[in-house]
Amino acid sequence: MSDYPALQNFLSGYFHQDWRDEHDTADAVVDYYRGSESPEQVAQTRAEAEALLGQDLDEGALGEKLQALGSEYDPTRDGATWRGWLQRVAQALAG
């Protein structure tokens, strides 16, 4: 079982391999998730993202962890870092 079940659900369920067929941008995926899930689920996902950010992981390890949790999105292809992207996700989930 994952240490980050809500985050894993978010990444694997919303940033799956066909996410670009459903949304124009990664930010649109996050907005859709926030509007589709319960406030409690969104808050748990944000808390888990913040907990993961609090781990002492370098960029490569953080990217590997997010991909292992199911993310098919790679923010480095859009000029962002894994850490910066996850920080933006956590902020967006805060509302």
CYANA upper distance limits for C-alpha pairs under 8 A (distance plus 0.5 A):
  1 MET  CA      5 PRO  CA      8.19
  2 SER  CA      8 GLN  CA      8.03
  4 TYR  CA      8 GLN  CA      6.45
  4 TYR  CA     48 GLU  CA      6.33
  5 PRO  CA      9 ASN  CA      6.60
  6 ALA  CA     10 PHE  CA      6.70
  6 ALA  CA     41 GLN  CA      7.38
  6 ALA  CA     44 GLN  CA      6.72
  6 ALA  CA     45 THR  CA      5.41
  6 ALA  CA     48 GLU  CA      7.64
  7 LEU  CA     11 LEU  CA      6.60
  7 LEU  CA     44 GLN  CA      8.38
  7 LEU  CA     45 THR  CA      5.37
  7 LEU  CA     46 ARG  CA      8.21
  7 LEU  CA     48 GLU  CA      6.60
  7 LEU  CA     49 ALA  CA      7.04
  7 LEU  CA     69 LEU  CA      8.02
  8 GLN  CA     12 SER  CA      6.34
  8 GLN  CA     13 GLY  CA      8.40
  8 GLN  CA     69 LEU  CA      5.34
  8 GLN  CA     70 GLY  CA      6.77
  9 ASN  CA     13 GLY  CA      5.95
  9 ASN  CA     14 TYR  CA      8.33
 10 PHE  CA     14 TYR  CA      6.06
 10 PHE  CA     15 PHE  CA      7.77
 10 PHE  CA     33 TYR  CA      8.09
 10 PHE  CA     45 THR  CA      7.76
 11 LEU  CA     15 PHE  CA      5.47
 11 LEU  CA     16 HIS  CA      7.48
 11 LEU  CA     66 LEU  CA      8.21
 11 LEU  CA     69 LEU  CA      7.03
 11 LEU  CA     70 GLY  CA      5.78
 11 LEU  CA     71 SER  CA      5.26
 11 LEU  CA     72 GLU  CA      8.31
 12 SER  CA     16 HIS  CA      5.75
 12 SER  CA     69 LEU  CA      7.17
 12 SER  CA     70 GLY  CA      4.62
 12 SER  CA     71 SER  CA      6.11
 12 SER  CA     72 GLU  CA      8.20
 13 GLY  CA     70 GLY  CA      8.40
 14 TYR  CA     19 TRP  CA      7.03
 14 TYR  CA     29 VAL  CA      7.17
 14 TYR  CA     33 TYR  CA      7.75
 15 PHE  CA     19 TRP  CA      5.87
 15 PHE  CA     29 VAL  CA      7.94
 15 PHE  CA     70 GLY  CA      7.90
 15 PHE  CA     71 SER  CA      5.79
 15 PHE  CA     72 GLU  CA      6.07
 15 PHE  CA     73 TYR  CA      6.52
 16 HIS  CA     70 GLY  CA      7.46
 16 HIS  CA     71 SER  CA      6.77
 16 HIS  CA     72 GLU  CA      5.87
 16 HIS  CA     73 TYR  CA      8.23
 17 GLN  CA     72 GLU  CA      5.90
 17 GLN  CA     73 TYR  CA      8.45
 18 ASP  CA     22 GLU  CA      7.57
 19 TRP  CA     23 HIS  CA      6.69
 19 TRP  CA     29 VAL  CA      8.24
 20 ARG  CA     24 ASP  CA      6.57
 20 ARG  CA     25 THR  CA      7.67
 23 HIS  CA     28 ALA  CA      6.54
 23 HIS  CA     29 VAL  CA      6.64
 24 ASP  CA     28 ALA  CA      7.12
 25 THR  CA     29 VAL  CA      7.20
 26 ALA  CA     30 VAL  CA      7.06
 26 ALA  CA     73 TYR  CA      8.25
 27 ASP  CA     31 ASP  CA      6.74
 27 ASP  CA     89 VAL  CA      8.48
 28 ALA  CA     32 TYR  CA      6.55
 29 VAL  CA     33 TYR  CA      6.63
 30 VAL  CA     34 ARG  CA      6.66
 30 VAL  CA     89 VAL  CA      7.33
 30 VAL  CA     92 ALA  CA      7.79
 30 VAL  CA     93 LEU  CA      7.99
 31 ASP  CA     35 GLY  CA      6.79
 31 ASP  CA     92 ALA  CA      8.11
 32 TYR  CA     36 SER  CA      6.49
 33 TYR  CA     37 GLU  CA      6.50
 33 TYR  CA     42 VAL  CA      8.38
 34 ARG  CA     38 SER  CA      8.41
 34 ARG  CA     39 PRO  CA      8.29
 34 ARG  CA     42 VAL  CA      6.71
 34 ARG  CA     93 LEU  CA      6.81
 37 GLU  CA     41 GLN  CA      6.73
 37 GLU  CA     42 VAL  CA      6.89
 38 SER  CA     42 VAL  CA      6.78
 39 PRO  CA     43 ALA  CA      6.52
 40 GLU  CA     44 GLN  CA      6.64
 41 GLN  CA     45 THR  CA      6.66
 42 VAL  CA     46 ARG  CA      6.68
 42 VAL  CA     93 LEU  CA      6.84
 43 ALA  CA     47 ALA  CA      6.61
 43 ALA  CA     93 LEU  CA      7.59
 43 ALA  CA     94 ALA  CA      7.67
 44 GLN  CA     48 GLU  CA      6.65
 45 THR  CA     49 ALA  CA      6.63
 45 THR  CA     93 LEU  CA      8.41
 46 ARG  CA     50 GLU  CA      6.67
 46 ARG  CA     89 VAL  CA      8.23
 46 ARG  CA     90 ALA  CA      5.48
 46 ARG  CA     91 GLN  CA      8.36
 46 ARG  CA     93 LEU  CA      6.36
 46 ARG  CA     94 ALA  CA      7.40
 47 ALA  CA     51 ALA  CA      6.61
 47 ALA  CA     90 ALA  CA      8.29
 48 GLU  CA     52 LEU  CA      6.60
 49 ALA  CA     53 LEU  CA      6.67
 49 ALA  CA     86 LEU  CA      7.28
 49 ALA  CA     87 GLN  CA      8.29
 49 ALA  CA     89 VAL  CA      8.48
 49 ALA  CA     90 ALA  CA      6.60
 50 GLU  CA     54 GLY  CA      6.71
 50 GLU  CA     87 GLN  CA      8.05
 50 GLU  CA     90 ALA  CA      7.09
 51 ALA  CA     55 GLN  CA      7.24
 53 LEU  CA     57 LEU  CA      8.39
 53 LEU  CA     83 ARG  CA      7.55
 53 LEU  CA     86 LEU  CA      8.03
 53 LEU  CA     87 GLN  CA      8.01
 57 LEU  CA     61 ALA  CA      6.10
 57 LEU  CA     62 LEU  CA      6.09
 58 ASP  CA     62 LEU  CA      6.56
 59 GLU  CA     63 GLY  CA      6.58
 59 GLU  CA     81 THR  CA      7.80
 59 GLU  CA     82 TRP  CA      6.77
 59 GLU  CA     83 ARG  CA      7.21
 60 GLY  CA     64 GLU  CA      6.68
 61 ALA  CA     65 LYS  CA      6.59
 62 LEU  CA     66 LEU  CA      6.72
 62 LEU  CA     82 TRP  CA      7.15
 62 LEU  CA     83 ARG  CA      7.71
 63 GLY  CA     67 GLN  CA      6.64
 63 GLY  CA     74 ASP  CA      8.49
 63 GLY  CA     82 TRP  CA      6.27
 64 GLU  CA     68 ALA  CA      6.51
 65 LYS  CA     69 LEU  CA      6.72
 66 LEU  CA     70 GLY  CA      7.07
 66 LEU  CA     71 SER  CA      6.27
 67 GLN  CA     71 SER  CA      5.11
 67 GLN  CA     72 GLU  CA      7.01
 74 ASP  CA     78 ASP  CA      8.18
 74 ASP  CA     82 TRP  CA      8.16
 75 PRO  CA     79 GLY  CA      7.09
 75 PRO  CA     80 ALA  CA      5.68
 75 PRO  CA     81 THR  CA      6.57
 75 PRO  CA     82 TRP  CA      6.60
 75 PRO  CA     85 TRP  CA      7.04
 76 THR  CA     80 ALA  CA      5.38
 76 THR  CA     81 THR  CA      5.95
 76 THR  CA     82 TRP  CA      7.41
 80 ALA  CA     84 GLY  CA      6.97
 80 ALA  CA     85 TRP  CA      6.92
 81 THR  CA     85 TRP  CA      6.52
 82 TRP  CA     86 LEU  CA      6.62
 83 ARG  CA     87 GLN  CA      6.58
 84 GLY  CA     88 ARG  CA      6.75
 85 TRP  CA     89 VAL  CA      6.70
 86 LEU  CA     90 ALA  CA      6.66
 87 GLN  CA     91 GLN  CA      6.73
 88 ARG  CA     92 ALA  CA      6.55
 89 VAL  CA     93 LEU  CA      6.61
 90 ALA  CA     94 ALA  CA      6.86
 91 GLN  CA     95 GLY  CA      7.57
